[in-house]
Amino acid sequence: MPTKTPLRPKHVPSRSCVSCDTTTAKRTLVRVVRTPEGQILPDPSGKQPGRGAYLCADSQCWDRALKKGRLERSLRAKLSPEEMDGLRSFAHDHIGEGG
């Protein structure tokens, strides 16, 4: 009688937060993308084309990444004041205080 092989656990992609360097499941992080046109915007769906960086759903990580230039370094682009404001407002509206 053939022996059944156990099912392999499903692979869960993981990414690191550019601010706190915590590695966790990709789905629990928020992606920020530099589009081919050069715009930098949040990508909650994680499907927009371009260079991406991931941040925890924690307002402290967002603040640290924006203040210390970690997001700019990861995206290899300089953030304009408008883009900074847009990312801050996204974090304020969607992330909240505690994450």
Order of alpha helices (4+ residues) and beta strands (2+ residues): beta-beta-beta-beta-beta-alpha-alpha-alpha
